Amino acid sequence: MSLILLGFGLVLVIEGLVFALAPSRLDDLVAMMAALSRDQRRMMGLVAIALGVLLVWLSRL
């Protein structure tokens, strides 16, 4: 349970840094994501999930 809280905490820190340090770049990123097709966004999501699972698995070794 503590690892889940640690993971959520780290995600919030990283997300917060994006909002705090580069809010105007976030607008550009949202516009770029809107320009992508649904299939491209889906593939990006699947790759992010796979990388996340890989990182969690590596951290547990």
HUCORFEN-V964010 format. One record per pair of residues at least 12 apart in sequence whose ideal C-beta (glycine too) atoms are under 6 Angstrom apart, sorted by the first residue. I is the first residue (numbers start at 1). J is the second residue. D is the distance in whole Angstrom. If there is no record, write none. Layout:
I:J:D ; I:J:D
//
This chain:
none
//
